[in-house]
Amino acid sequence: MENETNNTSLRTAALIAGLGLLIMVVAAPYAEIFAFPKLVVPNKADETIKNIITNKSLFISCILCYLITFICDIVVAWALYILLRPVKKYLSLLTAWFRLAYTFIALVALLNLITVLRLANTFNYLTSLEQNQLYIQAGFSLNAFKDYWSFGILFFGIHLSLLGYLILASNYIPKIMGILVIISGLGYLLTSLRPYLFPEMKLDFAAYTFFGELIFMLWLLIKGSKIKEQSLPTNAKKGIS
């Protein structure tokens, strides 16, 4: 009975992680690819503020989708810790903490968009001079959002790299998943470090390596719920109890 309970917790963790990643796959692209670029004009805070005032509901939905994504990051960090705890308990915990560190930084970054929304709400009540000051503050907040988040991506890349290692060390998740997740992690690491290591290069490495996360998500949703006890490492019964 104890083994059955343990196996159920692993299967449940896989399903929760998969569902969390699935929600993120919907919410994050809506915010990052659709809503944000539609409203924010690079280096033109005045046009951006006017776009936000005209399309306030779109900007609010953008903030909410970012928030949903980051909340799911917390849930996924916990679920993946449970899923890979039998492999190496403390390394799995460290891996989860790197994702949580990224999420904390991302949530702090998101506060800058809330500041921009607050500024947009006061725009019509300001004088021309005050509006110019608002543009400066809004531009600073928008840049801070991207800068903070980009810094957080460094921790996310480390998280994925460690996660891939844990998957490789397990014998109940296909090795190819570990390799793909490591590739994704390295892509995020290079993207985060690019401004410092390769300032002249404009290549977004993560845009070409993120597919590993998607494939792992599909495995969690389709195959993860079928993890069986005999597939676990010999130390799994001790590690998960």
Buried (B, 14 or more C-beta within 10 A) or exposed (E): EEBEEBBEBBBBBBBBBBBBBBBBBEBBEBBBEBBBEEBBBEEEBBBBBBBBEEBBEBBBBBBBBBBBBBBBBBBBBBBBBBBBBBBBBEBBEBBBBBBBBBBBBBBBBBEBBBBBBEBBEEBEEEEEEEBEEBBEEBBBBBBBBBEBBBBBBBBBBBBBBBBBBBBBBBEBBBEBBBBBBBBBBBBBBBBBBBEEEEEEEEEEBBEEBBEBBBBBBBBBBEBBBEBEEEBBBEEBBEBBE
